[in-house]
């Protein structure tokens, strides 16, 4: 909440910490973020309730990746590129803007799922604006610039992926999610306080702490590209647990796929720092990242 403090010193200190974390780690815990604990609690209870249902209930919402329909329920108990088993179920859907959401595929049970998720989406969208403003100022740009470059209120999509990692009898043979960077502009993550997020920092894997009432925020590839690498999109992975089920609620803030060409902003480029990324649409970047 220091971001909006009346006291210029408090405000600047908070903004500086956010910028520093974005430049050094590219990931951070946001605390005092203004989203009520009661609301994040409802979002978590709704997600847990959905995954607690019998498989035939969840299958009613199954996605169909073969036909390109990625929204809905899916399971990834399959070998990944490194020969380890990916050990997760998930539910994926667009949650903002409201005119781009398809409520017909949102879970009807638990009853609170739709209301809680919609309210959370609205509040998270406001937090996105706040964070992008600070990151813009950190690059010497006007505060609305990054938001505009990623599509603004009309076009920036918030896509939620609830990851459900069952207890795993042999965790050394499985990964929840293999190592990757997020293609998004920003990613916000809630979790059920079971550790499992690991970050590749200075040549080694570091396990993220669990900080109560915090939201984990990643800088994604999109902001890394726009900032010409001044902000980092860090390699990370999810590991699984022998003792406990782990659940995380990740919201990816994504620019429109074809409308915008992503490239380093002219203000971030100089003779000493030439552009580090070629111009690409978001769709082209996803393809490049996958292959």
C-alpha positions as CSV (number, residue, x, y, z in Angstrom):
1,X,0.0,0.0,0.0
2,X,3.1,2.2,0.2
3,X,2.8,2.7,-3.6
4,X,-0.1,5.2,-3.0
5,X,1.2,6.6,0.3
6,X,0.6,10.4,1.0
7,X,4.2,10.5,2.3
8,X,6.5,10.9,-0.8
9,X,9.4,9.1,1.0
10,X,7.3,6.0,1.8
11,X,5.9,6.1,-1.7
12,X,9.3,6.3,-3.4
13,X,10.8,3.6,-1.1
14,X,8.0,1.1,-2.0
15,X,8.1,1.9,-5.7
16,X,11.9,1.5,-5.7
17,X,11.7,-1.9,-4.0
18,X,9.2,-3.1,-6.6
19,X,11.4,-1.9,-9.5
20,X,14.5,-3.4,-7.9
21,X,12.8,-6.8,-7.5
22,X,11.5,-6.7,-11.1
23,X,15.0,-5.9,-12.4
24,X,16.9,-8.4,-10.2
25,X,14.6,-11.4,-9.6
26,X,11.6,-10.7,-11.9
27,X,9.4,-12.2,-9.2
28,X,8.3,-11.0,-5.7
29,X,5.8,-11.4,-2.9
30,X,3.2,-8.5,-2.9
31,X,1.8,-7.8,0.6
32,X,-0.7,-5.2,1.7
33,X,-2.0,-5.4,-1.9
34,X,-5.5,-4.3,-1.0
35,X,-7.4,-7.4,-2.1
36,X,-9.2,-8.5,1.0
37,X,-8.2,-11.8,2.6
38,X,-11.9,-12.7,2.8
39,X,-12.0,-12.6,-1.1
40,X,-8.8,-14.6,-1.8
41,X,-10.1,-17.1,0.8
42,X,-13.4,-17.5,-1.2
43,X,-11.4,-17.9,-4.5
44,X,-9.3,-20.6,-2.9
45,X,-12.3,-22.4,-1.3
46,X,-14.1,-22.4,-4.6
47,X,-11.1,-23.9,-6.5
48,X,-10.5,-26.5,-3.8
49,X,-14.2,-27.4,-3.9
50,X,-14.1,-27.9,-7.7
51,X,-11.1,-30.2,-7.5
52,X,-12.6,-32.1,-4.6
53,X,-15.5,-33.4,-6.8
54,X,-15.6,-36.8,-8.4
55,X,-13.7,-37.1,-11.7
56,X,-17.0,-37.4,-13.7
57,X,-18.2,-34.0,-12.4
58,X,-14.9,-32.4,-13.4
59,X,-15.0,-34.1,-16.8
60,X,-18.2,-32.2,-17.6
61,X,-15.9,-29.2,-18.0
62,X,-13.2,-31.0,-20.0
63,X,-11.3,-28.9,-22.6
64,X,-10.5,-30.3,-26.0
65,X,-7.0,-29.3,-26.9
66,X,-7.0,-31.2,-30.1
67,X,-9.7,-28.9,-31.5
68,X,-7.9,-25.8,-30.1
69,X,-10.3,-25.3,-27.2
70,X,-7.9,-24.9,-24.2
71,X,-10.5,-23.5,-21.8
72,X,-11.8,-25.8,-19.2
73,X,-10.6,-28.8,-17.1
74,X,-7.6,-30.8,-18.2
75,X,-5.1,-33.4,-16.8
76,X,-1.4,-33.6,-17.6
77,X,-0.3,-36.9,-16.2
78,X,2.1,-37.3,-19.1
79,X,5.9,-37.4,-19.6
80,X,7.5,-34.1,-20.3
81,X,10.6,-33.3,-22.4
82,X,13.1,-34.3,-19.7
83,X,11.5,-37.7,-19.2
84,X,9.9,-36.8,-15.9
85,X,6.2,-37.2,-15.3
86,X,4.2,-33.9,-15.2
87,X,1.9,-34.4,-12.3
88,X,-1.0,-32.0,-12.4
89,X,-4.7,-31.4,-13.1
90,X,-5.8,-27.9,-14.0
91,X,-8.7,-25.6,-14.9
92,X,-8.0,-22.8,-17.4
93,X,-10.3,-19.9,-18.4
94,X,-10.4,-16.3,-19.3
95,X,-11.7,-14.1,-16.3
96,X,-11.3,-10.5,-17.6
97,X,-12.6,-8.4,-19.4
98,X,-16.1,-9.6,-18.7
99,X,-17.2,-9.3,-22.4
100,X,-14.5,-11.8,-23.3
101,X,-15.4,-14.4,-20.7
102,X,-17.5,-17.5,-21.4
103,X,-19.5,-18.2,-18.2
104,X,-20.9,-21.3,-19.7
105,X,-17.7,-23.2,-19.1
106,X,-17.1,-21.8,-15.5
107,X,-17.8,-24.4,-12.8
108,X,-21.4,-24.2,-11.4
109,X,-20.3,-25.9,-8.2
110,X,-19.2,-24.8,-5.7
111,X,-21.9,-22.2,-5.9
112,X,-19.6,-19.3,-5.0
113,X,-17.1,-20.1,-7.8
114,X,-18.4,-17.6,-10.4
115,X,-19.1,-14.7,-8.0
116,X,-15.8,-15.0,-6.1
117,X,-13.7,-15.4,-9.3
118,X,-15.4,-12.4,-11.0
119,X,-14.8,-10.1,-8.1
120,X,-11.2,-11.3,-7.7
121,X,-10.6,-10.6,-11.5
122,X,-11.9,-7.0,-11.1
123,X,-9.7,-6.3,-8.1
124,X,-6.6,-8.0,-9.7
125,X,-7.1,-5.9,-12.8
126,X,-6.9,-2.7,-10.8
127,X,-3.7,-4.1,-9.1
128,X,-2.3,-4.8,-12.6
129,X,-2.7,-1.1,-13.5
130,X,-0.9,0.0,-10.3
131,X,2.0,-2.3,-10.8
132,X,2.4,-1.5,-14.5
133,X,2.4,2.2,-13.6
134,X,5.3,1.8,-11.2
135,X,7.3,-0.3,-13.7
136,X,6.7,2.4,-16.4
137,X,8.0,5.1,-14.2
138,X,11.0,2.9,-13.4
139,X,11.9,3.0,-17.1
140,X,11.5,6.8,-17.2
141,X,8.2,6.6,-19.1
142,X,4.8,8.2,-18.3
143,X,2.9,5.9,-15.9
144,X,0.2,4.7,-18.3
145,X,2.7,3.7,-21.0
146,X,3.3,0.0,-20.3
147,X,-0.4,-0.6,-19.8
148,X,-1.2,1.0,-23.1
149,X,1.6,-1.1,-24.8
150,X,0.0,-4.4,-23.6
151,X,-3.6,-3.6,-24.7
152,X,-5.1,-1.4,-22.0
153,X,-8.4,-2.1,-20.2
154,X,-10.1,-3.3,-23.4
155,X,-7.6,-5.7,-24.7
156,X,-5.4,-7.1,-21.9
157,X,-6.7,-10.5,-21.1
158,X,-6.6,-12.1,-17.6
159,X,-6.4,-15.9,-18.0
160,X,-6.7,-18.0,-14.8
161,X,-5.1,-21.4,-14.5
162,X,-5.8,-23.3,-11.3
163,X,-3.1,-26.0,-10.9
164,X,-3.9,-29.0,-8.7
165,X,-0.9,-31.2,-7.8
166,X,-2.0,-34.4,-6.1
167,X,0.3,-36.0,-3.4
168,X,3.0,-37.8,-5.3
169,X,4.4,-41.1,-3.9
170,X,7.7,-40.5,-5.8
171,X,8.2,-36.8,-6.1
172,X,11.8,-37.2,-7.4
173,X,10.3,-38.8,-10.6
174,X,7.8,-36.1,-11.3
175,X,7.5,-32.3,-11.8
176,X,4.3,-30.3,-11.3
177,X,5.3,-27.9,-14.1
178,X,8.6,-28.1,-16.0
179,X,11.0,-25.2,-16.2
180,X,9.7,-22.2,-18.2
181,X,9.3,-18.5,-18.3
182,X,5.8,-16.9,-18.4
183,X,5.0,-15.4,-21.8
184,X,2.5,-13.0,-20.1
185,X,3.1,-9.3,-19.2
186,X,2.6,-10.1,-15.5
187,X,1.5,-13.2,-13.6
188,X,-0.2,-13.2,-10.2
189,X,-0.2,-16.4,-8.1
190,X,-2.2,-17.4,-5.0
191,X,-1.4,-20.8,-3.5
192,X,-2.5,-23.0,-0.6
193,X,0.7,-22.4,1.4
194,X,2.3,-25.6,0.3
195,X,5.8,-24.8,-1.0
196,X,6.7,-25.9,-4.5
197,X,7.5,-22.9,-6.7
198,X,11.2,-22.9,-7.6
199,X,13.2,-20.1,-9.4
200,X,16.4,-20.4,-11.3
201,X,18.4,-17.6,-9.8
202,X,22.2,-17.0,-10.2
203,X,22.7,-20.5,-11.5
204,X,20.7,-22.5,-8.9
205,X,17.2,-23.5,-8.1
206,X,15.7,-21.6,-5.1
207,X,12.5,-22.6,-3.4
208,X,10.1,-19.6,-2.8
209,X,9.0,-19.0,0.7
210,X,5.3,-19.1,1.6
211,X,4.3,-15.6,2.9
212,X,0.8,-15.5,4.4
213,X,-1.7,-13.2,2.6
214,X,0.7,-12.4,-0.2
215,X,0.3,-12.7,-3.9
216,X,3.4,-13.9,-5.8
217,X,4.0,-11.7,-8.9
218,X,6.1,-12.7,-11.9
219,X,7.3,-10.3,-14.6
220,X,6.6,-12.1,-17.9
221,X,8.4,-12.2,-21.2
222,X,6.1,-9.4,-22.6
223,X,7.4,-6.8,-20.1
224,X,10.9,-8.1,-20.4
225,X,10.8,-7.5,-24.2
226,X,9.2,-4.0,-23.8
227,X,11.8,-3.0,-21.2
228,X,14.6,-4.4,-23.4
229,X,15.6,-6.8,-20.7
230,X,15.7,-4.2,-17.9
231,X,13.0,-6.2,-16.1
232,X,13.6,-10.0,-15.9
233,X,11.3,-12.9,-16.8
234,X,12.8,-15.6,-14.6
235,X,12.9,-19.3,-15.3
236,X,10.8,-21.2,-12.8
237,X,9.2,-24.6,-12.2
238,X,6.7,-26.3,-9.9
239,X,7.8,-29.3,-7.8
240,X,5.4,-31.8,-6.2
241,X,5.0,-33.1,-2.6
242,X,4.8,-36.5,-1.1
243,X,2.8,-35.4,1.9
244,X,0.5,-32.7,0.7
245,X,-1.7,-31.6,-2.2
246,X,-0.5,-28.3,-3.6
247,X,-2.9,-25.9,-5.4
248,X,-2.0,-22.6,-7.1
249,X,-4.2,-20.0,-8.8
250,X,-2.1,-18.3,-11.5
251,X,-3.5,-15.4,-13.4
252,X,-1.7,-14.5,-16.6
253,X,-2.1,-10.9,-18.0
254,X,-1.7,-11.3,-21.7
255,X,-1.7,-8.8,-24.6
256,X,-3.9,-9.5,-27.6
257,X,-2.4,-12.2,-29.8
258,X,-2.1,-10.4,-33.1
259,X,-2.9,-6.7,-32.6
260,X,0.3,-5.5,-31.1
261,X,3.9,-6.0,-32.2
262,X,6.1,-6.6,-29.1
263,X,9.5,-5.1,-29.3
264,X,11.8,-3.0,-27.0
265,X,10.3,0.5,-26.5
266,X,12.5,3.1,-28.3
267,X,13.2,4.8,-24.9
268,X,14.8,1.6,-23.6
269,X,17.2,1.3,-26.5
270,X,20.5,3.2,-27.1
271,X,23.8,2.7,-28.8
272,X,25.2,1.1,-25.7
273,X,22.0,-1.0,-25.3
274,X,20.8,-2.1,-28.7
275,X,17.4,-4.0,-28.9
276,X,17.8,-7.4,-27.5
277,X,14.6,-8.9,-29.0
278,X,13.2,-8.9,-32.6
279,X,9.7,-7.6,-33.2
280,X,7.1,-10.3,-32.8
281,X,3.3,-10.5,-32.2
282,X,2.3,-12.2,-28.9
283,X,1.2,-15.2,-31.0
284,X,4.6,-15.4,-32.7
285,X,6.3,-15.1,-29.3
286,X,4.3,-18.0,-27.9
287,X,5.2,-20.2,-30.8
288,X,8.9,-19.2,-30.5
289,X,8.9,-19.9,-26.8
290,X,7.3,-23.4,-27.3
291,X,9.7,-24.6,-29.9
